[in-house]
Amino acid sequence: MEERATSSPTKMFHGWWIVATSFVGAGVGMGIGGVGLGVFVEPMTEDLGWSRAAMAGVFIIRAIVMGVLGPLLGPLVDRRMGAQTLYVSGGFIAGASIMMLARVDTIWQFYILFGIGWSVGQLAFGGNLLTGPIVAKWFIRKRGRAMGMYTMGIPVGSIVFVPINAVLVTTFGWETSWIILGLTTWVLTIPLAAFTMRRQPEDMGLHTDGDSDDEHERALAQHAGLTAALHRVDWTLSQALRTPTLYVLLVAFLFMGMAMGIFTIHQIPAITDKGYSLGIATAVSITLSSCSLMVKPIVGFLSERMPPRFLASVCFSLGASSLVVLGLADTLYLLFLFAVLYGFGAGAAAVFQNVIWADYYGRRHLGAIRGMIAPITAMGGGISPFIAGWMFDRTGSYDTILFTMGAGAFVSAGLMLLARPPRARIEELEPSSPTPNDRR
């Protein structure tokens, strides 16, 4: 019989180590392979003779990889050793892949190493698809603030790595820079995950939120009616797929993801192509990331106290407005206004995405549910960077794609208002918080 551990007042709840590890993974993923990749666009395309559309095409490869692996890897998050194994192996694969980018000279090599190698690894250690459900499994009452803290890693990664990447490329060239960043990925991801990453508190004899046995019972007793249904039951994948809410959320996050996707590689070029220096573009990127950093814990805290779909609608509207502002930006004022609006708006998207799925569908099968919808959301985020690069190659401007994606983001804001919590008879759903004997 397993002895149940209780949280000691002098010992930090292990769930916060899960948050910290996921924070680091999110930062490395975005800082090196997301916005930070934009620093490499001009030097690599100029040296290797690639078009921007061709380089941005790597995100279509990435989307296909995520779409194929999502349904396969998602259920592994729900298994006992799945989280740790995925995170550690992902860090190793991603680091090795980008170190080999130092030797690429053809676009297909870039597609294999970054589009497949990095994407497989980053999906496991730094993607919302896997780390989001893991964090959600450790928290219920404090889920919003935990998600806010975890997703702060995304802007922190941009703030830290964009200037570092710029200095590395300027000082050593892009080839050596990839080797340095690959080693950095290994150092930051593998050791931390090996020691801290676990599936859920029940595996360690703990309760969610770090509650003692008495606190856990009192917390459950305080929730009644619909709140109890939301917090104490879990939807299976087949049950979730039969709810209209899932598809409303899917389309909303798809359109918002497409709008955000163009900035994974085009954020820096979209600014420098307006005639501004790399230094100005870096300053705008840091401002954007700083605003995103500030808003995440705020919206995470608020999402514990009011329906997150209303907050999401407001923030998505700000993000949509920012794309229009950037398209019109012909002054530094408008450029930094874009950074503030986008930082506050899109910066909150990752928080809401992780909070809403867990709040609506529970913890136990969250990996399987998120993994099944990944192909669609991943494809949206993969297509938009390619379309943006293709349009730039033909028009010499990003303005048209910015206005188009801005309109799509406004649609997302409206859909979030329609995304009411799913309804089902409680007896049809599974009770939450598996016992210590529930060890898949």
C-alpha positions in Angstrom: 0.0 0.0 0.0 1.4 3.4 -1.0 1.9 5.9 1.7 0.4 9.3 0.9 2.8 12.3 1.2 1.5 15.6 2.4 2.9 19.0 1.5 5.0 20.5 4.2 4.8 24.2 5.0 8.6 24.3 4.7 8.8 22.3 1.4 7.9 23.8 -1.9 5.1 21.9 -3.7 6.6 19.9 -6.6 4.1 21.4 -9.0 6.0 24.6 -8.9 9.1 22.7 -10.1 6.9 21.4 -13.0 6.0 25.1 -13.7 9.7 26.1 -13.6 10.8 23.3 -15.9 8.0 24.1 -18.4 8.9 27.8 -18.2 12.5 27.0 -19.2 11.3 24.8 -22.1 8.9 27.4 -23.4 11.7 30.0 -23.3 14.2 27.9 -25.1 11.6 26.9 -27.7 10.5 30.4 -28.5 13.8 32.1 -28.0 15.8 29.8 -30.2 13.4 28.2 -32.6 10.6 30.8 -32.6 11.0 34.6 -32.7 14.8 34.1 -32.3 14.9 32.3 -35.7 14.1 35.7 -37.3 17.6 36.8 -36.6 18.9 34.1 -38.9 16.6 34.9 -41.9 18.6 37.6 -43.6 22.1 36.2 -43.2 21.0 32.6 -44.2 18.9 33.6 -47.2 21.6 36.0 -48.4 24.5 33.5 -48.0 22.6 30.4 -49.3 20.5 32.1 -52.0 17.2 31.0 -50.5 13.9 33.0 -50.8 12.1 34.0 -47.7 9.1 31.9 -48.7 11.4 28.8 -49.1 12.9 29.4 -45.6 9.4 30.0 -44.1 8.3 26.8 -45.7 10.0 25.0 -42.9 7.0 25.9 -40.7 4.7 23.8 -43.0 7.1 20.9 -42.5 6.9 21.7 -38.8 3.1 21.8 -38.8 2.9 18.4 -40.6 5.3 16.9 -38.0 3.2 18.3 -35.1 0.0 17.2 -36.8 1.3 13.6 -37.2 2.9 13.3 -33.8 0.3 15.2 -31.8 -2.2 12.3 -31.6 0.6 9.9 -31.0 2.5 11.8 -28.3 -0.5 13.4 -26.6 -1.7 10.2 -24.9 1.9 9.6 -23.6 1.5 12.6 -21.4 -1.3 10.8 -19.6 1.0 7.9 -18.7 3.2 7.7 -15.7 6.7 8.2 -17.1 5.6 9.9 -20.3 6.2 13.5 -19.4 9.8 13.0 -18.2 10.7 10.7 -21.1 9.3 13.1 -23.7 10.9 16.2 -22.3 14.4 14.7 -21.9 14.5 13.0 -25.3 13.0 16.1 -26.9 15.8 18.3 -25.5 18.4 16.0 -26.9 16.9 15.7 -30.3 16.3 19.4 -30.7 19.8 20.4 -29.6 21.5 17.9 -31.9 19.4 18.9 -34.8 20.2 22.6 -34.7 23.9 22.0 -34.1 24.0 20.2 -37.4 22.4 23.3 -39.1 26.0 24.7 -39.1 26.7 22.5 -42.1 23.6 23.0 -44.2 23.9 24.4 -47.8 20.6 23.3 -49.3 17.0 24.0 -48.3 16.0 20.4 -48.0 18.7 19.9 -45.3 17.2 22.8 -43.4 13.8 21.3 -43.7 15.0 18.0 -42.3 17.1 19.4 -39.4 14.9 22.3 -38.4 11.5 21.3 -39.8 11.6 17.7 -38.5 14.5 17.4 -36.0 14.0 20.6 -34.0 10.2 20.4 -34.3 10.0 16.9 -32.9 12.2 17.9 -30.0 10.6 21.3 -29.3 7.2 19.7 -29.4 8.2 17.5 -26.5 10.0 20.0 -24.3 8.6 23.4 -25.1 5.3 23.1 -26.9 1.8 24.0 -25.4 0.6 20.6 -26.7 2.6 18.6 -24.1 3.8 21.0 -21.4 0.5 22.7 -21.1 -1.4 19.6 -20.1 1.4 18.5 -17.7 1.1 21.8 -15.8 -2.7 21.6 -15.8 -2.5 18.2 -14.2 -0.8 19.6 -11.1 -3.2 22.5 -10.4 -6.9 23.2 -10.2 -7.7 26.2 -7.9 -4.3 27.8 -8.8 -4.3 26.7 -12.4 -4.6 30.2 -13.8 -1.6 31.6 -12.0 0.4 28.4 -12.7 -0.3 28.8 -16.4 0.5 32.5 -16.3 3.9 31.7 -14.7 4.7 28.8 -17.1 3.8 30.8 -20.2 6.0 33.7 -19.0 8.8 31.6 -20.4 7.7 32.4 -23.9 8.4 36.2 -23.7 11.4 35.7 -21.4 12.9 33.4 -24.1 12.4 36.2 -26.7 13.8 38.9 -24.4 16.9 36.8 -23.6 17.6 35.0 -26.9 16.8 37.6 -29.6 19.6 39.9 -28.5 21.9 37.0 -27.8 21.2 35.5 -31.2 21.9 38.9 -32.8 25.2 39.2 -31.0 26.2 35.6 -31.8 25.4 36.0 -35.5 27.1 39.4 -35.8 30.2 38.1 -33.9 30.6 34.5 -35.0 28.4 34.1 -38.0 25.2 32.0 -38.3 27.0 28.7 -38.6 28.9 28.8 -35.3 25.8 30.4 -33.6 23.8 27.3 -34.3 26.4 25.1 -32.6 26.4 27.3 -29.5 22.6 27.4 -29.4 22.4 23.6 -29.7 24.7 23.1 -26.8 22.6 25.7 -24.8 19.5 23.7 -25.5 21.0 20.6 -24.0 22.3 22.3 -20.9 19.0 24.1 -20.2 16.5 21.3 -20.9 17.9 17.8 -20.2 19.2 18.0 -16.6 16.3 20.0 -15.2 13.7 17.7 -16.7 15.4 14.5 -15.6 15.2 15.6 -12.0 11.9 17.3 -11.8 9.4 16.3 -14.6 6.6 14.0 -13.3 3.1 13.3 -14.7 0.7 14.4 -11.9 0.7 14.9 -8.1 -1.0 11.6 -7.4 2.1 9.8 -8.7 4.0 11.3 -5.8 1.3 10.8 -3.2 0.4 14.5 -3.4 -2.8 16.5 -4.0 -3.3 19.2 -6.6 -2.3 22.7 -5.7 -0.1 21.4 -2.9 -3.0 20.8 -0.6 -2.8 18.6 2.5 -5.4 15.9 3.0 -7.6 18.2 5.0 -7.2 21.1 2.7 -8.0 18.9 -0.3 -11.3 17.7 1.3 -12.3 21.2 2.2 -11.5 22.5 -1.3 -13.7 19.8 -2.8 -16.5 20.5 -0.3 -16.5 24.2 -1.3 -17.3 23.4 -5.0 -20.9 22.6 -5.8 -23.2 22.2 -8.8 -21.6 23.2 -12.1 -18.3 24.2 -10.5 -18.0 20.7 -9.1 -18.8 19.3 -12.5 -16.0 21.4 -14.1 -13.4 20.7 -11.5 -14.1 17.1 -10.4 -14.9 15.2 -13.6 -12.9 14.3 -16.7 -14.1 14.0 -20.3 -12.7 11.2 -22.4 -11.5 12.0 -25.9 -14.6 10.5 -27.5 -16.9 12.5 -25.2 -15.0 15.7 -25.8 -15.2 15.2 -29.6 -19.0 15.2 -29.3 -19.3 18.7 -27.8 -19.8 21.7 -30.0 -17.6 23.8 -27.7 -14.5 21.9 -28.7 -15.0 22.9 -32.3 -15.7 26.6 -31.5 -12.5 26.7 -29.4 -10.6 24.9 -32.2 -11.5 27.4 -34.9 -10.9 30.4 -32.5 -7.4 29.2 -31.6 -6.7 28.2 -35.2 -7.4 31.8 -36.5 -5.5 33.4 -33.6 -2.6 30.9 -34.1 -2.4 31.8 -37.8 -2.2 35.5 -36.9 0.5 34.8 -34.3 2.3 32.3 -36.6 3.6 34.9 -39.0 5.7 36.4 -36.2 7.6 33.2 -35.5 10.0 34.0 -38.3 8.9 37.4 -39.8 8.7 39.6 -36.8 12.3 41.0 -37.2 12.2 41.2 -41.0 8.8 42.9 -41.0 10.3 45.7 -39.0 13.7 46.0 -40.7 12.0 46.0 -44.2 10.2 49.2 -43.2 13.6 50.8 -43.1 14.4 50.4 -39.4 17.7 49.0 -38.1 18.2 45.6 -36.5 18.7 47.5 -33.3 15.3 49.1 -33.5 13.7 45.8 -34.5 15.4 44.1 -31.5 14.1 46.9 -29.2 10.5 46.5 -30.5 10.8 42.7 -30.0 12.0 43.2 -26.4 9.2 45.7 -25.8 6.6 43.3 -27.2 8.0 40.4 -25.1 8.1 42.6 -21.9 4.4 43.4 -22.3 3.7 39.8 -22.9 5.6 38.9 -19.8 3.7 41.4 -17.7 0.2 40.4 -18.8 0.6 36.6 -18.4 0.5 36.4 -14.6 -2.3 39.0 -14.5 -4.6 37.2 -16.9 -3.7 33.9 -15.2 -4.8 35.2 -11.8 -8.0 36.8 -13.3 -8.9 33.6 -15.1 -9.3 31.9 -11.7 -12.0 34.5 -10.8 -14.0 35.0 -13.9 -14.8 33.1 -17.1 -11.6 33.0 -19.1 -13.5 33.2 -22.4 -14.5 36.8 -21.8 -10.9 37.8 -21.0 -9.7 35.9 -24.0 -12.1 37.8 -26.3 -10.8 41.2 -25.1 -7.1 40.1 -25.4 -7.6 38.6 -28.8 -9.2 41.9 -30.0 -6.0 43.7 -28.8 -3.9 41.2 -30.7 -6.0 41.7 -33.9 -5.7 45.4 -33.6 -1.9 45.2 -33.3 -1.5 43.6 -36.8 -3.5 46.4 -38.4 -1.3 48.9 -36.5 1.9 47.2 -37.8 0.6 47.2 -41.3 0.1 51.0 -41.1 3.2 51.7 -39.0 5.3 54.5 -40.6 6.6 56.0 -37.4 8.4 54.8 -34.3 5.3 55.6 -32.3 3.1 53.2 -34.3 5.8 50.6 -34.2 6.0 50.5 -30.4 2.2 50.8 -30.2 2.1 47.5 -32.2 4.5 46.0 -29.7 2.4 47.0 -26.7 -0.9 45.8 -28.3 0.5 42.6 -29.6 2.3 41.9 -26.3 -0.8 42.3 -24.2 -3.2 40.6 -26.7 -1.3 37.7 -28.1 0.7 37.3 -25.0 -2.4 36.2 -23.1 -3.4 33.6 -25.8 -1.1 30.9 -24.5 -2.5 31.3 -21.0 -6.1 31.0 -22.1 -5.5 28.1 -24.4 -4.0 26.0 -21.6 -6.5 27.1 -18.9 -9.7 26.7 -21.0 -9.0 23.2 -22.2 -8.2 22.0 -18.7 -11.1 23.8 -17.1 -13.6 22.5 -19.7 -12.5 18.9 -20.1 -10.6 18.0 -17.0 -7.1 16.6 -16.3 -7.0 12.9 -16.8 -7.3 12.7 -20.6 -6.1 16.2 -21.4 -3.0 15.0 -23.3 -5.1 12.8 -25.6 -7.6 15.6 -26.2 -5.0 18.2 -27.0 -3.0 15.8 -29.1 -6.0 15.0 -31.3 -6.7 18.6 -32.2 -3.1 19.4 -32.7 -3.0 18.6 -36.5 -5.5 21.4 -37.3 -4.0 24.1 -35.0 -0.5 23.2 -36.0 -1.3 23.4 -39.7 -2.6 26.9 -39.3 0.5 28.1 -37.5 2.6 26.5 -40.2 0.8 27.8 -43.2 0.7 31.5 -42.2 4.5 32.0 -42.1 4.9 30.5 -45.6 2.0 32.6 -47.0 3.6 35.7 -45.4 7.0 34.9 -47.0 5.4 34.1 -50.4 3.5 37.4 -50.4 6.6 39.3 -49.4 8.7 37.7 -52.2 6.0 38.9 -54.7 5.0 42.3 -53.3 8.0 43.4 -51.2 5.7 44.1 -48.3 4.0 42.3 -45.4 1.1 44.7 -45.1 -1.6 42.7 -47.0 -1.0 39.6 -44.9 -1.0 41.6 -41.7 -4.4 43.1 -42.5 -5.8 39.7 -43.5 -4.6 37.9 -40.4 -5.8 40.8 -38.3 -9.3 40.2 -39.6 -9.0 36.5 -38.8 -7.9 37.4 -35.2 -11.0 39.6 -34.8 -13.1 36.5 -35.8 -11.3 34.5 -33.0 -12.3 37.2 -30.5 -15.9 36.8 -31.4 -15.8 33.0 -31.3 -14.4 33.1 -27.8 -17.6 34.7 -26.6 -19.6 31.8 -27.9 -17.4 29.1 -26.3 -19.5 28.2 -23.3 -18.4 25.4 -21.0 -19.6 22.0 -22.4 -22.5 20.3 -20.8 -23.2 16.6 -20.0 -24.8 14.5 -17.4 -22.3 14.1 -14.6 -22.9 10.3 -14.4 -21.6 10.1 -18.0 -18.2 11.6 -17.0 -15.3 10.2 -15.1 -14.5 11.3 -11.5 -11.3 13.3 -11.3 -8.2 12.9 -9.2 -7.2 9.3 -9.7 -6.3 7.3 -6.6 -2.7 6.2 -5.9 -3.6 2.8 -7.4 -4.5 4.4 -10.8 -1.1 4.1 -12.4 -1.1 3.7 -16.1 
